[in-house]
Amino acid sequence: MMVLIFSMIFLLPVIMNNNFFVFKVFLIFLFSYYLMMGSTSFMFFLSYLMGVDVISWGFIILSIWIVLLMIMSSYNYKYSNKSKEFIFMNFFLLLFLFFSFSSTSMFMFYFFFECSLVPTLFLIFGWGYQPERLAAGFYLIFYTLFASLPLLLSIFYLLGLTGSSFYWLINFSCNFYLFICFILAFLIKMPLVMFHFWLPKAHVEAPVSGSMILAGVLLKLGGYGLMRVSLFLYDYMCMYSVYLISLSLFGGVICGFICCLQLDMKVLVAYSSVCHMAMSIMGIFTLSLWGMWGSYILMLSHGLCSSGLFCLVNILYDRSGSRSLLVNKGFLILMPSLCLFWFILCSNNMGSPLSLNLFGELMLIVGLLSWSVCTMFYLMFFSFLACLYSMYLFSFVNHGSLSNFNLTIKFCTFREYGLIFYHLLPLNVFFLKFNIFMTLF
């Protein structure tokens, strides 16, 4: 573990030298090292402070891959006045995410969980598109900090009571208020419906790199935290799961209808993230193996799929200057190759075969139906609405008459095609390694 930590820290001179290429090469080597390491052992680098198991391993390689794609998507920043600051923020965001997912202490996880908020805020404030980015940043920080203080106080109470914050050694008598303090920060981070209003605002105002890391990894911190606290809050999660699953079922269907009414492409993709995270929350609160692993696989697949959709939206925004579906129409005529990528990503977003989304959603549906057959009616609406808004987005962008504003549009570059392809490659190939998760049963 120290080898990986110091190899990342000693990369600082390269970052200060503003070398995008060396940083990307390092991330590729780090990704390859972790990918090979995960196939050798179920749990490694385990200690009282840090350790990696299958859940941490998946989220860490997802973080490395998304940060690599963030650098690729922000190629224009290489020639700007703030290029050094941009790569500096990406590096520290990756470092904090690495520490968050590899911490085995509840307090250390909380510390790095909050630290990851700072580079995200700087990305929104420094490289956001609109003047409203300040309001979006304040939404993000105040929604998160509202529930973070109760979480910190409950961790201090836990340390005073048991003397340890190591996940697998915590055993104490909980009550309802402690239960709410432990889970509320993670529910807001995912986010749970009714606490999701910061998410569309932050996505709309963030640059493409900010939207990619926000949808790709930062939302998953909430799900990862819920999985960890379920180890010692099992009884209370069983007791109150009916309320949270019911709220997620109802709220996910409502957000699906909201997606079908959107004209802003970025807001539509952001609300689709709320729908998918509602399914992940339901899977975690079933507290079954099928629900837990289905939620985990859906979070990994959603990180790649949603990040790719934000990249596609940004490609059109760079050319037309608008995110409105009324302006961005008929791109099948101009960019048929990009239309193929739109179709594959929109299909994956609704759970098409041979993508990780399909396996995650199937496992989640089995877990939820085993929890209660009454969820069947809402799950039918979930699947139907996911298909509806995904095809709505694809058909509006690629079909129809070409807008007069887009007649002098420039074509896609090889870098942009490669960026979308590198989202699709793990999303549609990693199902071949699905036995990693199935052997855990």
C-alpha positions as a Markdown table, in Angstrom:
| # | Residue | x | y | z |
|---|---|---|---|---|
| 1 | Met | 0.0 | 0.0 | 0.0 |
| 2 | Met | 2.8 | 2.4 | 0.8 |
| 3 | Val | 4.3 | 1.7 | -2.6 |
| 4 | Leu | 1.2 | 3.0 | -4.3 |
| 5 | Ile | 0.8 | 6.0 | -1.9 |
| 6 | Phe | 4.4 | 7.2 | -2.4 |
| 7 | Ser | 4.3 | 6.6 | -6.1 |
| 8 | Met | 1.3 | 9.0 | -6.3 |
| 9 | Ile | 2.9 | 11.5 | -4.0 |
| 10 | Phe | 6.2 | 11.6 | -5.8 |
| 11 | Leu | 4.2 | 12.4 | -9.0 |
| 12 | Leu | 3.9 | 16.0 | -7.7 |
| 13 | Pro | 7.0 | 17.3 | -9.6 |
| 14 | Val | 5.5 | 16.0 | -12.9 |
| 15 | Ile | 2.3 | 17.9 | -12.1 |
| 16 | Met | 4.1 | 21.1 | -11.2 |
| 17 | Asn | 5.9 | 20.8 | -14.5 |
| 18 | Asn | 2.5 | 20.8 | -16.2 |
| 19 | Asn | 3.1 | 17.5 | -18.1 |
| 20 | Phe | -0.3 | 16.1 | -19.1 |
| 21 | Phe | 1.2 | 13.2 | -21.1 |
| 22 | Val | 3.3 | 11.8 | -18.2 |
| 23 | Phe | 0.3 | 12.1 | -15.8 |
| 24 | Lys | -1.8 | 10.1 | -18.2 |
| 25 | Val | 0.9 | 7.4 | -18.7 |
| 26 | Phe | 1.2 | 7.1 | -14.9 |
| 27 | Leu | -2.6 | 6.7 | -14.6 |
| 28 | Ile | -2.6 | 3.9 | -17.2 |
| 29 | Phe | 0.2 | 2.0 | -15.4 |
| 30 | Leu | -1.6 | 2.5 | -12.0 |
| 31 | Phe | -4.9 | 1.2 | -13.6 |
| 32 | Ser | -3.1 | -1.8 | -15.1 |
| 33 | Tyr | -1.4 | -2.6 | -11.8 |
| 34 | Tyr | -4.6 | -2.6 | -9.8 |
| 35 | Leu | -6.5 | -4.5 | -12.5 |
| 36 | Met | -3.9 | -7.4 | -12.3 |
| 37 | Met | -3.7 | -7.2 | -8.6 |
| 38 | Gly | -7.5 | -7.7 | -8.1 |
| 39 | Ser | -7.5 | -11.0 | -9.9 |
| 40 | Thr | -4.9 | -12.5 | -7.5 |
| 41 | Ser | -6.5 | -12.2 | -4.1 |
| 42 | Phe | -9.9 | -11.4 | -2.6 |
| 43 | Met | -8.5 | -9.1 | 0.1 |
| 44 | Phe | -5.0 | -7.5 | 0.2 |
| 45 | Phe | -3.1 | -4.7 | 2.0 |
| 46 | Leu | -5.3 | -5.3 | 5.0 |
| 47 | Ser | -4.5 | -3.4 | 8.2 |
| 48 | Tyr | -6.2 | -1.4 | 10.9 |
| 49 | Leu | -5.8 | 1.8 | 8.9 |
| 50 | Met | -6.0 | 0.8 | 5.2 |
| 51 | Gly | -7.0 | -2.2 | 3.2 |
| 52 | Val | -8.6 | -3.2 | -0.1 |
| 53 | Asp | -11.3 | -5.8 | -0.7 |
| 54 | Val | -13.4 | -6.5 | -3.8 |
| 55 | Ile | -15.7 | -3.5 | -3.2 |
| 56 | Ser | -12.8 | -1.0 | -2.6 |
| 57 | Trp | -10.9 | -2.5 | -5.5 |
| 58 | Gly | -13.7 | -1.9 | -8.0 |
| 59 | Phe | -14.2 | 1.7 | -6.9 |
| 60 | Ile | -10.5 | 2.5 | -6.9 |
| 61 | Ile | -10.0 | 1.3 | -10.5 |
| 62 | Leu | -13.1 | 3.2 | -11.5 |
| 63 | Ser | -11.7 | 6.4 | -9.9 |
| 64 | Ile | -8.4 | 6.0 | -11.7 |
| 65 | Trp | -10.1 | 5.3 | -15.1 |
| 66 | Ile | -12.5 | 8.3 | -14.8 |
| 67 | Val | -9.7 | 10.7 | -13.8 |
| 68 | Leu | -7.7 | 9.5 | -16.8 |
| 69 | Leu | -10.7 | 10.2 | -19.1 |
| 70 | Met | -11.2 | 13.6 | -17.4 |
| 71 | Ile | -7.7 | 14.6 | -18.5 |
| 72 | Met | -8.5 | 13.4 | -22.0 |
| 73 | Ser | -11.8 | 15.3 | -22.1 |
| 74 | Ser | -10.1 | 18.6 | -21.0 |
| 75 | Tyr | -7.4 | 18.7 | -23.6 |
| 76 | Asn | -8.1 | 22.4 | -24.3 |
| 77 | Tyr | -7.2 | 23.3 | -20.8 |
| 78 | Lys | -3.6 | 22.2 | -21.6 |
| 79 | Tyr | -3.1 | 25.5 | -23.4 |
| 80 | Ser | -4.9 | 27.8 | -20.9 |
| 81 | Asn | -3.5 | 29.9 | -18.2 |
| 82 | Lys | -4.9 | 27.6 | -15.5 |
| 83 | Ser | -3.6 | 24.3 | -16.8 |
| 84 | Lys | -1.3 | 23.6 | -13.9 |
| 85 | Glu | -4.1 | 24.3 | -11.4 |
| 86 | Phe | -6.4 | 22.0 | -13.3 |
| 87 | Ile | -4.1 | 19.0 | -13.3 |
| 88 | Phe | -3.3 | 19.8 | -9.6 |
| 89 | Met | -7.0 | 19.6 | -8.7 |
| 90 | Asn | -7.4 | 16.3 | -10.6 |
| 91 | Phe | -4.4 | 14.8 | -8.8 |
| 92 | Phe | -5.6 | 15.7 | -5.3 |
| 93 | Leu | -9.1 | 14.5 | -6.1 |
| 94 | Leu | -7.7 | 11.1 | -7.2 |
| 95 | Leu | -5.6 | 11.0 | -4.1 |
| 96 | Phe | -8.5 | 11.7 | -1.7 |
| 97 | Leu | -10.7 | 9.2 | -3.5 |
| 98 | Phe | -8.0 | 6.5 | -3.3 |
| 99 | Phe | -7.7 | 7.1 | 0.5 |
| 100 | Ser | -11.5 | 7.1 | 0.9 |
| 101 | Phe | -12.0 | 3.8 | -0.7 |
| 102 | Ser | -8.9 | 2.1 | 0.9 |
| 103 | Ser | -9.6 | 3.3 | 4.5 |
| 104 | Thr | -10.7 | 0.6 | 6.9 |
| 105 | Ser | -11.3 | 3.2 | 9.7 |
| 106 | Met | -14.6 | 5.0 | 9.9 |
| 107 | Phe | -13.0 | 8.2 | 11.0 |
| 108 | Met | -10.4 | 8.2 | 8.2 |
| 109 | Phe | -13.1 | 7.4 | 5.7 |
| 110 | Tyr | -15.1 | 10.4 | 6.9 |
| 111 | Phe | -12.0 | 12.7 | 6.7 |
| 112 | Phe | -11.2 | 11.8 | 3.1 |
| 113 | Phe | -14.9 | 11.7 | 2.2 |
| 114 | Glu | -15.1 | 15.4 | 3.1 |
| 115 | Cys | -11.7 | 16.2 | 1.6 |
| 116 | Ser | -12.9 | 15.1 | -1.8 |
| 117 | Leu | -15.4 | 17.9 | -1.7 |
| 118 | Val | -12.7 | 20.6 | -1.9 |
| 119 | Pro | -11.2 | 19.8 | -5.3 |
| 120 | Thr | -14.7 | 19.3 | -6.7 |
| 121 | Leu | -15.7 | 22.7 | -5.5 |
| 122 | Phe | -12.6 | 24.3 | -7.1 |
| 123 | Leu | -13.4 | 22.5 | -10.4 |
| 124 | Ile | -16.9 | 24.0 | -10.4 |
| 125 | Phe | -15.8 | 27.4 | -9.3 |
| 126 | Gly | -12.8 | 27.7 | -11.5 |
| 127 | Trp | -13.8 | 26.0 | -14.7 |
| 128 | Gly | -17.7 | 26.2 | -14.6 |
| 129 | Tyr | -19.5 | 27.6 | -17.6 |
| 130 | Gln | -22.1 | 30.0 | -16.2 |
| 131 | Pro | -22.1 | 32.7 | -13.5 |
| 132 | Glu | -24.5 | 30.5 | -11.5 |
| 133 | Arg | -21.7 | 28.1 | -10.7 |
| 134 | Leu | -21.2 | 29.9 | -7.3 |
| 135 | Ala | -24.8 | 29.1 | -6.4 |
| 136 | Ala | -24.3 | 25.5 | -7.6 |
| 137 | Gly | -21.2 | 25.1 | -5.5 |
| 138 | Phe | -22.9 | 26.5 | -2.4 |
| 139 | Tyr | -25.8 | 24.0 | -3.0 |
| 140 | Leu | -23.3 | 21.2 | -3.1 |
| 141 | Ile | -21.3 | 22.1 | 0.0 |
| 142 | Phe | -24.3 | 23.0 | 2.2 |
| 143 | Tyr | -26.3 | 19.9 | 1.3 |
| 144 | Thr | -23.3 | 17.8 | 2.1 |
| 145 | Leu | -22.2 | 19.7 | 5.3 |
| 146 | Phe | -25.8 | 19.7 | 6.6 |
| 147 | Ala | -25.5 | 15.9 | 7.4 |
| 148 | Ser | -21.7 | 15.7 | 7.9 |
| 149 | Leu | -21.6 | 17.3 | 11.4 |
| 150 | Pro | -24.1 | 14.7 | 12.8 |
| 151 | Leu | -22.0 | 11.9 | 11.1 |
| 152 | Leu | -18.8 | 13.3 | 12.7 |
| 153 | Leu | -20.4 | 13.5 | 16.2 |
| 154 | Ser | -21.7 | 10.0 | 15.9 |
| 155 | Ile | -18.2 | 8.7 | 14.9 |
| 156 | Phe | -16.7 | 10.5 | 18.0 |
| 157 | Tyr | -19.4 | 8.9 | 20.1 |
| 158 | Leu | -18.5 | 5.5 | 18.6 |
| 159 | Leu | -14.8 | 6.0 | 19.3 |
| 160 | Gly | -15.5 | 6.9 | 22.9 |
| 161 | Leu | -17.8 | 4.0 | 23.4 |
| 162 | Thr | -15.9 | 1.2 | 21.7 |
| 163 | Gly | -12.4 | 2.6 | 21.4 |
| 164 | Ser | -12.2 | 1.6 | 17.7 |
| 165 | Ser | -13.5 | 2.8 | 14.4 |
| 166 | Phe | -12.3 | -0.2 | 12.4 |
| 167 | Tyr | -15.2 | -1.4 | 10.3 |
| 168 | Trp | -15.1 | -5.1 | 11.3 |
| 169 | Leu | -14.6 | -4.5 | 15.0 |
| 170 | Ile | -17.5 | -2.1 | 15.7 |
| 171 | Asn | -20.2 | -3.6 | 17.9 |
| 172 | Phe | -22.4 | -1.3 | 20.0 |
| 173 | Ser | -26.0 | -0.8 | 21.0 |
| 174 | Cys | -27.4 | 1.7 | 18.5 |
| 175 | Asn | -30.6 | 3.9 | 18.7 |
| 176 | Phe | -32.7 | 5.6 | 16.1 |
| 177 | Tyr | -30.9 | 9.0 | 16.3 |
| 178 | Leu | -27.5 | 7.4 | 15.8 |
| 179 | Phe | -28.8 | 5.4 | 12.9 |
| 180 | Ile | -30.1 | 8.6 | 11.2 |
| 181 | Cys | -26.8 | 10.4 | 11.9 |
| 182 | Phe | -24.8 | 7.5 | 10.3 |
| 183 | Ile | -26.8 | 7.1 | 7.1 |
| 184 | Leu | -28.0 | 10.7 | 6.3 |
| 185 | Ala | -24.7 | 12.0 | 5.0 |
| 186 | Phe | -24.5 | 9.0 | 2.6 |
| 187 | Leu | -28.1 | 9.3 | 1.5 |
| 188 | Ile | -27.6 | 13.0 | 0.6 |
| 189 | Lys | -24.4 | 12.2 | -1.2 |
| 190 | Met | -25.9 | 9.5 | -3.4 |
| 191 | Pro | -28.5 | 11.3 | -3.5 |
| 192 | Leu | -31.8 | 10.1 | -2.1 |
| 193 | Val | -34.9 | 11.6 | -3.7 |
| 194 | Met | -36.0 | 14.8 | -1.8 |
| 195 | Phe | -32.3 | 15.5 | -1.0 |
| 196 | His | -31.3 | 15.5 | -4.7 |
| 197 | Phe | -31.8 | 19.2 | -5.6 |
| 198 | Trp | -28.1 | 20.0 | -5.5 |
| 199 | Leu | -27.3 | 17.4 | -8.1 |
| 200 | Pro | -28.8 | 18.8 | -11.3 |
| 201 | Lys | -27.6 | 22.3 | -10.4 |
| 202 | Ala | -24.0 | 21.1 | -9.8 |
| 203 | His | -24.0 | 19.1 | -13.1 |
| 204 | Val | -25.3 | 22.0 | -15.2 |
| 205 | Glu | -22.8 | 24.5 | -13.9 |
| 206 | Ala | -19.8 | 22.1 | -13.7 |
| 207 | Pro | -17.3 | 21.7 | -16.6 |
| 208 | Val | -17.3 | 18.3 | -18.4 |
| 209 | Ser | -14.5 | 17.0 | -16.1 |
| 210 | Gly | -16.5 | 18.0 | -13.0 |
| 211 | Ser | -19.7 | 16.3 | -14.3 |
| 212 | Met | -17.7 | 13.2 | -15.1 |
| 213 | Ile | -16.1 | 12.8 | -11.7 |
| 214 | Leu | -19.3 | 13.8 | -9.9 |
| 215 | Ala | -21.5 | 11.3 | -11.7 |
| 216 | Gly | -18.8 | 8.7 | -12.1 |
| 217 | Val | -17.2 | 8.4 | -8.7 |
| 218 | Leu | -18.4 | 11.0 | -6.1 |
| 219 | Leu | -22.0 | 9.7 | -6.0 |
| 220 | Lys | -20.6 | 6.3 | -5.3 |
| 221 | Leu | -19.0 | 7.4 | -2.1 |
| 222 | Gly | -22.5 | 7.5 | -0.6 |
| 223 | Gly | -23.2 | 3.9 | -1.7 |
| 224 | Tyr | -19.8 | 2.7 | -0.5 |
| 225 | Gly | -20.4 | 4.4 | 2.9 |
| 226 | Leu | -23.8 | 2.7 | 3.3 |
| 227 | Met | -22.3 | -0.7 | 2.5 |
| 228 | Arg | -19.7 | -0.2 | 5.2 |
| 229 | Val | -22.1 | 1.1 | 7.9 |
| 230 | Ser | -24.4 | -1.8 | 7.2 |
| 231 | Leu | -21.9 | -4.0 | 8.9 |
| 232 | Phe | -22.8 | -2.6 | 12.3 |
| 233 | Leu | -26.2 | -1.1 | 11.7 |
| 234 | Tyr | -27.8 | -4.3 | 10.3 |
| 235 | Asp | -30.7 | -4.5 | 12.8 |
| 236 | Tyr | -31.8 | -0.9 | 12.3 |
| 237 | Met | -31.4 | -1.0 | 8.5 |
| 238 | Cys | -33.7 | -4.1 | 8.6 |
| 239 | Met | -36.2 | -2.3 | 10.8 |
| 240 | Tyr | -36.5 | 1.0 | 8.7 |
| 241 | Ser | -35.7 | -0.4 | 5.2 |
| 242 | Val | -39.4 | -0.4 | 4.3 |
| 243 | Tyr | -39.6 | 3.4 | 4.6 |
| 244 | Leu | -36.4 | 4.1 | 2.6 |
| 245 | Ile | -37.1 | 1.6 | -0.1 |
| 246 | Ser | -40.7 | 2.9 | -0.5 |
| 247 | Leu | -39.4 | 6.5 | -0.8 |
| 248 | Ser | -36.8 | 5.4 | -3.4 |
| 249 | Leu | -39.4 | 3.5 | -5.4 |
| 250 | Phe | -41.8 | 6.4 | -5.5 |
| 251 | Gly | -39.1 | 9.0 | -6.0 |
| 252 | Gly | -37.4 | 7.1 | -8.7 |
| 253 | Val | -40.6 | 6.8 | -10.7 |
| 254 | Ile | -41.3 | 10.6 | -10.3 |
| 255 | Cys | -37.7 | 11.4 | -11.4 |
| 256 | Gly | -38.2 | 9.1 | -14.5 |
| 257 | Phe | -41.2 | 11.2 | -15.4 |
| 258 | Ile | -39.2 | 14.4 | -14.9 |
| 259 | Cys | -36.5 | 13.1 | -17.3 |
| 260 | Cys | -39.1 | 12.6 | -20.0 |
| 261 | Leu | -40.0 | 16.3 | -19.7 |
| 262 | Gln | -36.5 | 17.8 | -19.9 |
| 263 | Leu | -35.2 | 19.9 | -22.8 |
| 264 | Asp | -31.7 | 20.4 | -21.3 |
| 265 | Met | -29.6 | 17.4 | -22.1 |
| 266 | Lys | -27.3 | 17.7 | -19.1 |
| 267 | Val | -30.3 | 18.0 | -16.7 |
| 268 | Leu | -31.8 | 14.9 | -18.3 |
| 269 | Val | -28.6 | 12.9 | -17.7 |
| 270 | Ala | -28.4 | 14.2 | -14.2 |
| 271 | Tyr | -31.9 | 13.2 | -13.3 |
| 272 | Ser | -31.3 | 9.7 | -14.8 |
| 273 | Ser | -28.4 | 9.4 | -12.3 |
| 274 | Val | -30.9 | 10.1 | -9.5 |
| 275 | Cys | -33.1 | 7.2 | -10.8 |
| 276 | His | -30.2 | 4.8 | -11.0 |
| 277 | Met | -28.9 | 5.8 | -7.5 |
| 278 | Ala | -32.5 | 5.2 | -6.2 |
| 279 | Met | -32.2 | 1.6 | -7.4 |
| 280 | Ser | -28.8 | 1.3 | -5.7 |
| 281 | Ile | -30.2 | 2.6 | -2.4 |
| 282 | Met | -33.0 | 0.0 | -2.6 |
| 283 | Gly | -30.5 | -2.8 | -3.3 |
| 284 | Ile | -28.4 | -1.9 | -0.3 |
| 285 | Phe | -31.3 | -1.7 | 2.1 |
| 286 | Thr | -32.6 | -5.1 | 1.1 |
| 287 | Leu | -29.4 | -6.4 | 3.0 |
| 288 | Ser | -29.4 | -9.4 | 0.7 |
| 289 | Leu | -26.4 | -10.7 | -1.3 |
| 290 | Trp | -28.3 | -10.2 | -4.6 |
| 291 | Gly | -29.3 | -6.7 | -3.6 |
| 292 | Met | -25.8 | -5.7 | -2.3 |
| 293 | Trp | -23.8 | -7.0 | -5.3 |
| 294 | Gly | -26.5 | -5.8 | -7.7 |
| 295 | Ser | -26.2 | -2.3 | -6.2 |
| 296 | Tyr | -22.4 | -2.5 | -6.4 |
| 297 | Ile | -22.3 | -3.6 | -10.1 |
| 298 | Leu | -24.9 | -1.0 | -11.0 |
| 299 | Met | -22.8 | 1.8 | -9.4 |
| 300 | Leu | -19.7 | 0.7 | -11.3 |
| 301 | Ser | -21.6 | 0.5 | -14.6 |
| 302 | His | -23.5 | 3.8 | -14.0 |
| 303 | Gly | -20.1 | 5.5 | -13.3 |
| 304 | Leu | -18.9 | 4.7 | -16.8 |
| 305 | Cys | -22.2 | 5.1 | -18.7 |
| 306 | Ser | -23.2 | 8.4 | -17.1 |
| 307 | Ser | -19.7 | 9.8 | -17.6 |
| 308 | Gly | -19.8 | 8.9 | -21.2 |
| 309 | Leu | -23.2 | 10.5 | -21.7 |
| 310 | Phe | -21.9 | 13.8 | -20.2 |
| 311 | Cys | -19.0 | 13.6 | -22.6 |
| 312 | Leu | -21.4 | 13.3 | -25.6 |
| 313 | Val | -23.4 | 16.2 | -24.3 |
| 314 | Asn | -20.3 | 18.3 | -24.0 |
| 315 | Ile | -19.2 | 17.4 | -27.6 |
| 316 | Leu | -22.4 | 18.8 | -28.9 |
| 317 | Tyr | -22.3 | 21.8 | -26.5 |
| 318 | Asp | -18.8 | 22.7 | -27.8 |
| 319 | Arg | -20.2 | 22.8 | -31.4 |
| 320 | Ser | -23.6 | 24.3 | -31.0 |
| 321 | Gly | -23.2 | 26.4 | -27.9 |
| 322 | Ser | -26.4 | 25.1 | -26.4 |
| 323 | Arg | -27.5 | 22.1 | -24.4 |
| 324 | Ser | -31.2 | 22.4 | -25.5 |
| 325 | Leu | -32.8 | 19.5 | -27.4 |
| 326 | Leu | -34.5 | 22.1 | -29.6 |
| 327 | Val | -31.2 | 23.3 | -31.1 |
| 328 | Asn | -29.3 | 20.0 | -31.1 |
| 329 | Lys | -31.2 | 18.0 | -33.6 |
| 330 | Gly | -30.4 | 15.9 | -36.7 |
| 331 | Phe | -26.8 | 15.1 | -35.9 |
| 332 | Leu | -27.2 | 11.8 | -37.8 |
| 333 | Ile | -26.7 | 13.8 | -41.0 |
| 334 | Leu | -23.4 | 15.4 | -39.8 |
| 335 | Met | -21.8 | 12.8 | -37.5 |
| 336 | Pro | -23.2 | 9.3 | -38.2 |
| 337 | Ser | -20.2 | 7.7 | -36.3 |
| 338 | Leu | -21.1 | 9.7 | -33.2 |
| 339 | Cys | -24.7 | 8.6 | -33.6 |
| 340 | Leu | -23.5 | 5.0 | -33.1 |
| 341 | Phe | -21.9 | 6.0 | -29.8 |
| 342 | Trp | -25.1 | 7.8 | -28.8 |
| 343 | Phe | -27.1 | 4.7 | -29.5 |
| 344 | Ile | -24.8 | 2.3 | -27.6 |
| 345 | Leu | -24.6 | 4.6 | -24.5 |
| 346 | Cys | -28.3 | 5.3 | -24.4 |
| 347 | Ser | -29.0 | 1.5 | -24.8 |
| 348 | Asn | -26.6 | 0.8 | -22.0 |
| 349 | Asn | -28.2 | 3.4 | -19.8 |
| 350 | Met | -31.5 | 1.5 | -20.0 |
| 351 | Gly | -29.8 | -1.9 | -19.4 |
| 352 | Ser | -29.2 | -3.5 | -22.7 |
| 353 | Pro | -27.6 | -7.0 | -23.0 |
| 354 | Leu | -23.8 | -7.5 | -22.7 |
| 355 | Ser | -23.4 | -4.4 | -20.5 |
| 356 | Leu | -22.7 | -4.3 | -16.8 |
| 357 | Asn | -26.0 | -2.3 | -16.4 |
| 358 | Leu | -28.0 | -5.3 | -17.4 |
| 359 | Phe | -26.4 | -7.6 | -14.8 |
| 360 | Gly | -26.6 | -5.1 | -12.1 |
| 361 | Glu | -30.3 | -4.3 | -12.7 |
| 362 | Leu | -31.2 | -8.0 | -13.0 |
| 363 | Met | -29.5 | -8.8 | -9.6 |
| 364 | Leu | -31.3 | -5.7 | -8.1 |
| 365 | Ile | -34.7 | -6.8 | -9.4 |
| 366 | Val | -34.2 | -10.3 | -8.0 |
| 367 | Gly | -33.1 | -8.9 | -4.7 |
| 368 | Leu | -36.0 | -6.5 | -4.5 |
| 369 | Leu | -38.6 | -9.1 | -5.5 |
| 370 | Ser | -37.2 | -11.5 | -2.9 |
| 371 | Trp | -37.6 | -8.7 | -0.3 |
| 372 | Ser | -41.2 | -8.0 | -1.3 |
| 373 | Val | -43.3 | -9.0 | -4.4 |
| 374 | Cys | -45.2 | -5.7 | -4.0 |
| 375 | Thr | -42.2 | -3.8 | -5.6 |
| 376 | Met | -43.0 | -5.5 | -8.9 |
| 377 | Phe | -45.4 | -2.8 | -10.1 |
| 378 | Tyr | -42.9 | 0.1 | -9.4 |
| 379 | Leu | -40.0 | -1.9 | -11.0 |
| 380 | Met | -42.0 | -2.3 | -14.2 |
| 381 | Phe | -42.3 | 1.5 | -14.3 |
| 382 | Phe | -38.6 | 1.9 | -13.5 |
| 383 | Ser | -37.6 | -0.2 | -16.5 |
| 384 | Phe | -40.1 | 1.3 | -18.9 |
| 385 | Leu | -39.2 | 4.9 | -18.0 |
| 386 | Ala | -35.5 | 4.2 | -18.3 |
| 387 | Cys | -36.1 | 2.9 | -21.8 |
| 388 | Leu | -38.4 | 5.9 | -22.5 |
| 389 | Tyr | -36.1 | 8.7 | -21.5 |
| 390 | Ser | -33.0 | 7.0 | -23.0 |
| 391 | Met | -34.6 | 6.6 | -26.4 |
| 392 | Tyr | -36.1 | 10.1 | -26.1 |
| 393 | Leu | -32.6 | 11.6 | -25.6 |
| 394 | Phe | -31.2 | 9.5 | -28.5 |
| 395 | Ser | -33.9 | 10.2 | -31.0 |
| 396 | Phe | -34.2 | 13.9 | -30.4 |
| 397 | Val | -30.4 | 14.5 | -30.7 |
| 398 | Asn | -29.8 | 12.3 | -33.8 |
| 399 | His | -33.1 | 12.5 | -35.8 |
| 400 | Gly | -35.3 | 15.3 | -37.0 |
| 401 | Ser | -34.5 | 18.3 | -39.2 |
| 402 | Leu | -31.1 | 19.9 | -38.8 |
| 403 | Ser | -31.1 | 23.2 | -37.0 |
| 404 | Asn | -30.0 | 26.3 | -39.0 |
| 405 | Phe | -27.6 | 27.1 | -36.2 |
| 406 | Asn | -25.6 | 23.9 | -36.9 |
| 407 | Leu | -25.0 | 24.2 | -40.6 |
| 408 | Thr | -21.4 | 25.3 | -40.2 |
| 409 | Ile | -20.5 | 22.8 | -37.5 |
| 410 | Lys | -17.1 | 21.1 | -37.3 |
| 411 | Phe | -16.7 | 17.3 | -37.2 |
| 412 | Cys | -15.5 | 15.2 | -34.2 |
| 413 | Thr | -11.8 | 14.7 | -33.7 |
| 414 | Phe | -10.1 | 11.3 | -33.1 |
| 415 | Arg | -9.5 | 12.3 | -29.5 |
| 416 | Glu | -13.2 | 12.7 | -28.9 |
| 417 | Tyr | -14.1 | 9.3 | -30.5 |
| 418 | Gly | -11.4 | 7.7 | -28.4 |
| 419 | Leu | -12.8 | 9.3 | -25.3 |
| 420 | Ile | -16.2 | 7.8 | -25.8 |
| 421 | Phe | -14.7 | 4.4 | -26.9 |
| 422 | Tyr | -12.7 | 4.2 | -23.6 |
| 423 | His | -16.0 | 4.6 | -21.7 |
| 424 | Leu | -17.7 | 1.8 | -23.7 |
| 425 | Leu | -14.8 | -0.6 | -23.6 |
| 426 | Pro | -14.9 | -1.5 | -19.9 |
| 427 | Leu | -18.7 | -1.1 | -19.8 |
| 428 | Asn | -19.3 | -3.7 | -22.4 |
| 429 | Val | -16.3 | -6.0 | -21.9 |
| 430 | Phe | -16.0 | -6.4 | -18.1 |
| 431 | Phe | -19.1 | -8.6 | -18.1 |
| 432 | Leu | -16.7 | -11.4 | -19.2 |
| 433 | Lys | -15.1 | -11.1 | -15.7 |
| 434 | Phe | -18.5 | -11.3 | -14.0 |
| 435 | Asn | -17.4 | -14.5 | -12.2 |
| 436 | Ile | -15.5 | -12.3 | -9.7 |
| 437 | Phe | -18.8 | -11.3 | -8.2 |
| 438 | Met | -20.7 | -14.6 | -8.7 |
| 439 | Thr | -18.0 | -16.6 | -6.8 |
| 440 | Leu | -18.8 | -14.5 | -3.7 |
| 441 | Phe | -22.2 | -16.3 | -3.4 |
